[in-house]
């Protein structure tokens, strides 16, 4: 609680305000999640404990700015439950505009009708254009073919912009409503991100090899046997990326290029980034199968840049070693100086998280935003 110069009388439901701006919030929906205020005064950070609102009653909260607070000329702000995936929306599920005030003292009363949950609901008009690049895209390194999709911004045909690119493994589980184990719903998440005016991105979704999936994502000789991962990485890096850059409006440089996946798809994405840091400046690694390579060696000879960004995620209910392995991997990245700035590694741990598409779906937009765009005014 920020109680500077503020006294709250719960019986009279009255605040005695000496100085500073005091915001009182009521909401139609209540749950156990905390409420934060974020805005142009804290770089729109959504889990800033300095701006955690105190619950003062049933569906009511308050926050008091310090008396010596350095206000911007116009205060812009929104309320969240700790993330843009759980930001305020109106009664119809639509985004709300930024709230604002010029006042630096007194009481500002606000009301939230609903809260977004896990980035949903979404609007059809913002869904990305899903383009099947090929039913049988040739993989010369493996003498195979594969289905590959491009998810383009919803207004791609109406603009001349170029976009960053993220290459994702396991396309069958990314946006397929009929997927056996569920899907990440990346199309829906991208729709909400577009609605919130978060900058746009192209996703290249690469179908896995079905019964040969593990072999194809396994790099070198491991406990799983001899893998084909090195050849697969060469395909994505040397064949697929040049094709994508020729045929779509992409930002080709490493700082705009990412690769990612989950489980074994996360593992092969790790190796892709470690072996080709001159190509991939962003890694999105969810629940990687690090147990396959217990002594993962990080070769920093090719790491020619200090701005590689890596988003790591693990669930506490996946396996007894998942969190231990991913923390150890993070420490190895830092000690090896593959990532020279600790702030360029984001380790997200959900203690209740399971090894499933549901949890990776929740993490996807957070990872994309952090890797490519940071916090935006939404």
C-alpha positions in Angstrom: 0.0 0.0 0.0 1.2 3.5 -0.8 -0.2 5.4 2.2 1.8 8.6 2.0 -0.3 11.4 3.6 -3.4 9.3 3.3 -5.8 8.0 5.9 -8.5 5.4 5.1 -11.5 5.2 7.3 -13.2 1.9 6.4 -16.4 2.6 8.4 -17.1 5.9 6.7 -15.5 4.8 3.4 -13.8 8.1 3.3 -10.3 9.2 2.4 -8.6 12.2 3.9 -6.2 13.5 1.2 -3.5 16.0 1.9 -1.6 16.0 -1.3 -1.2 14.0 -4.4 -3.5 12.3 -6.8 -5.7 9.5 -5.4 -7.3 7.0 -7.8 -10.3 4.9 -6.6 -11.3 2.0 -8.8 -14.5 -0.1 -8.8 -15.1 -3.1 -11.0 -18.0 -5.4 -11.9 -15.9 -8.5 -11.9 -13.9 -9.6 -8.9 -11.3 -12.4 -8.4 -8.2 -13.1 -6.4 -5.8 -11.6 -8.8 -4.2 -8.2 -7.7 -4.8 -5.0 -9.7 -2.1 -2.8 -11.0 -2.1 0.6 -12.5 0.4 1.1 -15.3 1.0 4.0 -17.7 3.4 6.5 -19.2 4.8 7.2 -15.7 6.4 3.7 -15.4 7.0 2.7 -19.0 3.7 0.8 -19.0 5.1 -2.0 -16.8 2.3 -4.2 -15.8 3.6 -5.9 -12.7 5.2 -2.9 -11.0 4.8 -3.4 -7.3 5.2 0.3 -6.7 1.9 0.7 -8.5 0.0 -2.2 -6.9 -3.5 -1.1 -5.9 -4.8 -1.9 -2.4 -8.1 -3.7 -2.2 -10.3 -1.8 0.1 -13.6 -3.6 -0.3 -15.7 -5.8 -2.5 -14.7 -5.0 -6.1 -13.0 -1.8 -5.0 -9.3 -0.6 -5.0 -7.3 2.5 -4.5 -3.9 3.9 -5.2 -2.3 7.1 -3.9 0.6 8.7 -5.8 3.4 9.9 -3.5 3.3 13.6 -2.6 6.6 14.2 -4.4 5.7 12.1 -7.5 7.1 13.4 -10.8 4.0 13.5 -13.0 4.1 13.7 -16.8 2.1 16.7 -18.1 -0.7 14.3 -19.0 -1.0 11.1 -17.0 -2.0 8.2 -19.2 -2.9 4.9 -17.6 -4.8 1.6 -17.7 -5.6 -1.1 -15.1 -4.5 -4.7 -15.4 -4.5 -7.9 -13.4 -0.8 -8.0 -13.8 -0.3 -8.5 -17.5 -1.6 -7.2 -20.8 -3.2 -10.6 -21.3 -5.4 -9.6 -18.3 -6.0 -6.0 -19.1 -9.3 -4.1 -18.6 -12.0 -4.3 -21.4 -15.5 -2.9 -21.7 -18.7 -4.9 -21.2 -18.7 -6.0 -24.9 -15.1 -7.4 -24.6 -13.6 -4.6 -26.6 -10.3 -2.8 -25.7 -10.6 0.5 -23.8 -8.7 3.6 -24.7 -6.0 4.9 -22.4 -7.4 6.7 -19.4 -5.9 10.2 -18.8 -5.9 13.1 -16.4 -4.2 16.4 -16.1 -4.8 16.5 -12.3 -2.0 16.0 -9.9 -4.1 16.2 -6.7 -7.6 15.2 -5.6 -9.7 12.1 -6.2 -10.0 10.4 -9.6 -12.8 7.8 -9.7 -12.6 5.0 -12.3 -14.6 1.9 -13.1 -13.7 -1.3 -15.0 -16.6 -3.5 -16.4 -14.6 -6.6 -17.4 -11.1 -8.0 -17.5 -9.5 -9.8 -20.4 -8.4 -13.4 -19.6 -5.5 -15.0 -21.3 -5.7 -12.4 -24.1 -9.2 -13.5 -25.1 -11.8 -12.7 -26.4 -10.6 -11.8 -29.9 -12.0 -10.0 -33.0 -12.3 -11.9 -36.3 -11.3 -8.8 -38.2 -7.8 -8.8 -36.6 -7.0 -12.4 -37.3 -3.8 -12.9 -39.3 -3.8 -14.0 -42.9 -2.9 -17.6 -42.8 -1.1 -18.6 -46.0 0.0 -22.1 -46.8 3.4 -21.6 -48.4 3.5 -25.2 -49.6 2.0 -28.6 -49.1 5.3 -30.1 -50.0 8.1 -27.7 -49.3 11.4 -29.4 -50.2 13.9 -30.1 -47.4 17.0 -30.9 -49.5 19.1 -31.5 -46.3 16.8 -34.4 -45.3 15.4 -35.4 -48.7 11.9 -34.8 -47.4 9.0 -32.4 -47.9 6.9 -30.6 -45.4 3.9 -28.3 -44.9 4.8 -24.8 -44.0 2.5 -21.8 -43.3 3.0 -18.0 -43.0 0.8 -16.1 -40.6 0.8 -12.5 -41.9 -0.5 -9.4 -40.2 -4.3 -9.0 -40.8 -3.6 -5.9 -43.0 -0.5 -7.2 -44.7 -2.1 -6.6 -48.2 -3.0 -3.1 -47.4 0.4 -1.9 -46.2 4.0 -1.7 -47.5 5.6 -2.4 -44.1 8.3 -4.9 -43.5 8.0 -7.1 -40.4 10.2 -9.1 -38.0 9.9 -12.9 -38.3 9.6 -15.8 -35.8 10.1 -19.3 -37.0 8.1 -21.8 -34.9 8.3 -25.6 -34.7 5.3 -28.0 -34.4 2.9 -26.2 -36.7 0.3 -28.9 -36.1 -0.2 -27.6 -32.6 0.0 -23.8 -33.1 -3.4 -22.9 -34.6 -5.2 -26.1 -35.5 -8.5 -26.4 -33.8 -8.5 -30.1 -34.4 -5.1 -30.7 -32.8 -5.2 -33.8 -30.6 -3.7 -32.1 -27.5 -5.1 -28.6 -28.1 -3.3 -25.8 -29.7 -1.5 -22.5 -28.8 -4.2 -20.4 -30.5 -1.5 -18.1 -31.9 -3.9 -16.8 -34.5 -6.3 -15.6 -31.8 -3.4 -14.2 -29.7 -2.0 -12.3 -32.7 -5.5 -10.9 -33.3 -5.7 -9.4 -29.9 -2.2 -8.1 -30.1 -3.1 -6.3 -33.3 -6.2 -4.9 -31.7 -4.1 -3.5 -28.9 -1.7 -1.9 -31.5 1.2 -4.0 -30.4 3.6 -4.0 -33.4 3.1 -6.7 -35.9 5.1 -9.8 -36.8 5.2 -12.6 -39.4 5.1 -16.2 -38.0 6.5 -19.0 -40.1 5.0 -22.3 -38.8 6.8 -25.5 -39.8 5.0 -28.8 -39.5 6.9 -31.5 -37.5 7.8 -34.9 -39.0 5.1 -36.9 -37.3 6.7 -40.3 -36.3 10.2 -38.8 -37.1 9.6 -35.7 -35.0 12.0 -36.7 -32.2 14.7 -37.8 -34.6 14.5 -34.6 -36.6 14.6 -32.3 -33.5 17.3 -34.3 -31.8 20.7 -32.7 -32.4 23.8 -35.0 -32.5 24.1 -38.2 -30.6 22.1 -38.2 -27.3 20.2 -40.5 -25.0 17.6 -40.6 -27.8 20.1 -41.9 -30.3 21.6 -40.2 -33.3 19.4 -37.3 -34.4 18.9 -35.3 -37.6 18.8 -32.0 -35.9 21.9 -30.5 -37.5 20.4 -31.0 -41.0 17.0 -29.7 -39.9 18.7 -26.5 -38.5 20.5 -26.1 -41.8 17.2 -26.4 -43.6 15.5 -23.6 -41.6 18.6 -21.4 -41.7 19.9 -21.9 -45.2 16.9 -22.9 -47.2 13.7 -21.7 -45.6 14.7 -18.3 -44.3 16.1 -17.1 -47.6 12.9 -18.2 -49.3 10.8 -16.3 -46.8 13.0 -13.2 -47.1 12.6 -13.3 -50.9 8.8 -13.8 -50.9 7.6 -11.7 -48.0 8.3 -8.3 -46.7 10.6 -9.2 -43.8 13.2 -7.4 -41.8 16.0 -9.8 -42.6 18.6 -8.8 -39.9 19.3 -11.0 -36.9 17.8 -8.5 -34.4 14.4 -9.0 -36.2 14.7 -12.8 -36.6 13.6 -15.3 -34.0 13.2 -19.0 -33.6 11.3 -21.0 -31.0 9.2 -23.9 -29.9 8.3 -26.2 -27.0 9.6 -29.5 -25.7 11.8 -31.1 -28.4 10.9 -28.1 -30.6 12.3 -25.9 -27.9 15.5 -27.9 -27.8 16.2 -27.7 -31.5 15.4 -24.0 -31.3 18.1 -23.6 -28.6 20.7 -25.3 -30.9 19.5 -23.2 -33.8 20.3 -20.0 -31.8 23.5 -21.3 -30.3 24.9 -22.5 -33.7 23.7 -19.5 -35.7 23.7 -16.4 -33.5 24.5 -14.3 -36.5 21.1 -15.3 -37.9 18.8 -15.5 -34.8 18.8 -12.7 -32.4 15.6 -13.9 -30.5 15.0 -17.3 -29.0 11.6 -18.3 -27.6 12.1 -21.5 -25.6 9.2 -23.2 -23.8 9.6 -26.3 -21.6 12.7 -27.5 -23.5 13.7 -31.2 -23.3 17.1 -30.3 -21.8 17.2 -33.8 -20.2 18.1 -35.1 -23.6 21.4 -33.2 -23.5 22.4 -33.2 -19.8 25.8 -31.5 -20.6 24.8 -28.9 -23.1 27.9 -27.2 -24.3 27.6 -23.5 -25.3 30.1 -22.5 -27.9 30.5 -18.7 -27.8 33.0 -18.4 -30.6 30.3 -17.3 -33.1 28.4 -15.1 -30.6 29.3 -11.8 -32.2 26.6 -9.6 -30.6 25.6 -8.7 -27.1 21.9 -8.1 -27.8 20.6 -11.7 -28.2 17.4 -12.0 -26.3 16.1 -15.3 -24.9 12.7 -15.9 -23.4 12.7 -19.1 -21.2 9.5 -20.7 -19.8 9.0 -23.7 -17.6 6.1 -25.1 -15.6 6.4 -26.4 -12.1 4.1 -29.4 -12.8 5.9 -30.7 -15.8 8.6 -32.9 -14.3 10.8 -33.0 -11.2 13.8 -31.7 -13.2 12.2 -29.2 -15.6 12.7 -26.0 -13.5 16.2 -27.2 -12.3 17.3 -27.8 -15.9 16.0 -24.5 -17.2 17.6 -22.5 -14.4 20.9 -24.3 -14.9 20.6 -23.5 -18.7 20.0 -19.8 -17.9 23.1 -19.8 -15.6 25.2 -21.4 -18.3 24.1 -18.7 -20.8 25.2 -16.0 -18.4 28.5 -17.6 -17.3 29.5 -18.4 -20.9 28.6 -14.8 -21.8 26.6 -16.0 -24.8 24.1 -13.5 -23.5 26.2 -10.6 -22.1 23.4 -8.7 -20.5 21.4 -10.6 -17.8 18.4 -8.4 -18.6 18.3 -10.0 -22.1 17.1 -13.3 -20.5 13.6 -13.5 -19.3 12.9 -16.6 -17.2 9.2 -17.2 -16.7 8.1 -20.0 -14.3 4.5 -21.0 -13.7 4.5 -23.2 -10.6 1.2 -24.7 -11.7 2.2 -25.0 -15.3 1.9 -28.4 -17.0 3.6 -29.7 -20.2 0.8 -28.7 -22.5 -0.3 -26.4 -25.3 -2.6 -24.5 -22.9 0.2 -23.1 -20.9 2.4 -22.4 -23.9 -0.5 -20.6 -25.5 -0.7 -18.3 -22.5 3.0 -17.6 -22.6 3.2 -17.0 -26.4 2.1 -13.3 -26.6 4.0 -12.4 -23.6 7.2 -13.8 -25.1 6.6 -12.2 -28.5 6.0 -8.8 -26.9 9.1 -9.0 -24.7 11.4 -10.4 -27.4 10.5 -8.0 -30.2 8.5 -5.0 -28.9 8.9 -4.6 -25.1 6.0 -2.7 -23.4 3.8 -0.6 -25.6 1.2 1.9 -24.8 -2.0 -0.2 -25.3 
